[in-house]
Amino acid sequence: MTRANARELAVHLIYAREITGEEPESVIGTRLNKDYYPKLAEENEVYSERPSRAQLGYLDGVVSGVANRTEDLNALIRQYSIGWDVNRISRLSRAVLQLALYEIQFVPDVPTGVAISEAVRLAKKYDGDEAGSFVNGILGSYARASQSAAEETDHVCDRL
């Protein structure tokens, strides 16, 4: 399983958690169960290969991380989706945005550009081209603002 497939699986798990209200450990345990997992492969090819141990660590980290920071991530989505109520954004696009924002902030081995392009790909795949553009706009605005803030901080530190 590739990192892209693991990321897609993470979106499914974040989305399922949003729908069911299950704890991250429960949603991961249920859907990655050796008896249940092959049934999912009949519905979506991303389930054709089981995640490796490293990918399971990634999945556990991002699904739990998003669950623990949902309010903060939604506040960022709200801030950068000017004029949109977070609840009007489809649950799937919201799961994609939450994962991408979490990766950008807390997963050091995922470059910002990769997180954004993968989020756009997943939004388009599951929610259509307009959702992909919407996701790209929000994440692009966030990335530019974060870059500007980092450069400003560096500039201030240089003066000290």
C-alpha positions as CSV (number, residue, x, y, z in Angstrom):
1,M,0.0,0.0,0.0
2,T,1.3,3.4,-0.9
3,R,1.3,6.5,1.3
4,A,-1.4,7.9,-1.1
5,N,-3.6,4.9,-0.5
6,A,-3.0,5.1,3.3
7,R,-4.0,8.8,3.1
8,E,-7.2,7.8,1.2
9,L,-7.9,5.2,3.8
10,A,-7.3,7.8,6.5
11,V,-10.0,10.1,4.9
12,H,-12.4,7.1,4.9
13,L,-11.7,6.5,8.6
14,I,-12.0,10.2,9.6
15,Y,-15.3,10.3,7.6
16,A,-16.6,7.1,9.2
17,R,-15.8,8.5,12.7
18,E,-17.7,11.7,11.8
19,I,-20.7,9.6,10.8
20,T,-20.7,7.1,13.6
21,G,-19.2,9.1,16.5
22,E,-16.9,6.2,17.3
23,E,-13.6,6.7,19.0
24,P,-10.6,6.6,16.7
25,E,-9.4,3.2,18.1
26,S,-12.8,1.7,17.5
27,V,-13.3,3.0,13.9
28,I,-9.8,1.8,13.0
29,G,-10.2,-1.5,14.7
30,T,-13.5,-2.2,13.1
31,R,-12.6,-1.3,9.6
32,L,-9.1,-2.8,9.6
33,N,-10.4,-6.0,11.1
34,K,-9.0,-9.0,9.2
35,D,-12.5,-10.4,8.6
36,Y,-14.1,-7.1,7.6
37,Y,-11.3,-5.6,5.5
38,P,-11.7,-7.9,2.5
39,K,-15.4,-7.0,2.3
40,L,-14.4,-3.4,1.8
41,A,-12.1,-4.4,-1.0
42,E,-15.2,-5.4,-3.0
43,E,-16.4,-1.8,-2.8
44,N,-13.2,0.2,-3.2
45,E,-9.8,-0.8,-4.6
46,V,-7.9,1.1,-2.0
47,Y,-8.7,-1.8,0.3
48,S,-7.2,-4.4,-2.0
49,E,-3.9,-4.3,0.0
50,R,-3.6,-4.2,3.8
51,P,-1.6,-1.4,5.4
52,S,1.9,-2.2,6.5
53,R,3.0,-1.7,10.1
54,A,4.3,1.8,9.3
55,Q,1.1,2.7,7.5
56,L,-0.9,1.5,10.5
57,G,1.1,3.9,12.6
58,Y,0.4,6.7,10.2
59,L,-3.3,5.9,10.2
60,D,-3.5,5.7,14.0
61,G,-1.6,9.0,14.3
62,V,-3.6,11.0,11.8
63,V,-7.1,9.6,12.7
64,S,-6.5,10.1,16.4
65,G,-4.8,13.5,15.8
66,V,-7.7,14.8,13.7
67,A,-10.2,13.5,16.4
68,N,-8.3,15.3,19.1
69,R,-8.0,18.5,17.2
70,T,-11.3,18.6,15.3
71,E,-12.4,22.0,16.8
72,D,-9.1,23.6,16.0
73,L,-9.0,22.2,12.5
74,N,-12.6,23.3,11.9
75,A,-11.7,26.8,13.1
76,L,-9.0,26.9,10.5
77,I,-11.4,25.7,7.8
78,R,-13.9,28.4,9.0
79,Q,-11.2,31.1,8.9
80,Y,-10.0,30.2,5.3
81,S,-13.4,29.3,3.8
82,I,-14.6,32.9,3.9
83,G,-18.4,33.1,3.7
84,W,-18.9,29.4,4.3
85,D,-20.3,27.7,7.4
86,V,-18.2,24.7,8.2
87,N,-21.4,22.6,8.5
88,R,-22.3,23.5,4.9
89,I,-19.1,21.8,3.6
90,S,-19.8,18.2,2.8
91,R,-18.5,15.8,5.5
92,L,-16.2,14.2,3.0
93,S,-14.6,17.4,1.9
94,R,-14.3,18.4,5.6
95,A,-12.6,15.1,6.3
96,V,-10.2,15.8,3.5
97,L,-9.5,19.3,4.7
98,Q,-9.0,18.2,8.3
99,L,-6.5,15.5,7.3
100,A,-4.6,17.9,5.1
101,L,-4.4,20.6,7.7
102,Y,-3.4,18.1,10.3
103,E,-0.6,16.7,8.0
104,I,0.7,20.2,7.3
105,Q,0.8,21.1,10.9
106,F,1.8,17.9,12.6
107,V,3.3,15.3,10.2
108,P,6.8,16.5,9.5
109,D,7.6,14.1,6.7
110,V,4.7,15.3,4.6
111,P,5.5,18.5,2.6
112,T,2.8,21.1,2.4
113,G,2.5,20.8,-1.3
114,V,2.0,17.0,-1.1
115,A,-0.7,17.4,1.5
116,I,-2.5,20.0,-0.7
117,S,-2.2,18.1,-3.9
118,E,-3.4,14.8,-2.3
119,A,-6.3,16.6,-0.7
120,V,-7.3,18.1,-4.0
121,R,-7.1,14.7,-5.6
122,L,-9.2,13.0,-2.9
123,A,-11.8,15.8,-2.9
124,K,-12.2,15.5,-6.7
125,K,-12.4,11.8,-6.6
126,Y,-15.1,11.6,-3.9
127,D,-16.8,15.0,-4.1
128,G,-16.2,16.3,-7.7
129,D,-14.1,18.9,-9.5
130,E,-15.8,21.8,-7.7
131,A,-14.9,20.3,-4.3
132,G,-11.3,19.9,-5.5
133,S,-11.2,23.6,-6.4
134,F,-12.8,24.6,-3.1
135,V,-10.3,22.5,-1.1
136,N,-7.4,23.9,-3.1
137,G,-8.5,27.4,-2.4
138,I,-8.8,26.9,1.4
139,L,-5.5,25.0,1.7
140,G,-3.7,27.4,-0.6
141,S,-4.8,30.4,1.5
142,Y,-3.8,28.6,4.7
143,A,-0.4,27.7,3.3
144,R,0.3,31.3,2.0
145,A,-0.7,32.8,5.3
146,S,1.4,30.3,7.2
147,Q,4.4,31.0,5.0
148,S,4.0,34.8,5.4
149,A,3.8,34.4,9.2
150,A,6.9,32.2,9.2
151,E,8.8,34.7,7.1
152,E,7.7,37.6,9.3
153,T,8.9,35.7,12.4
154,D,12.2,35.0,10.7
155,H,12.6,38.6,9.8
156,V,11.8,39.8,13.3
157,C,14.3,37.3,14.8
158,D,17.0,38.5,12.3
159,R,16.6,42.0,13.7
160,L,17.1,40.8,17.3
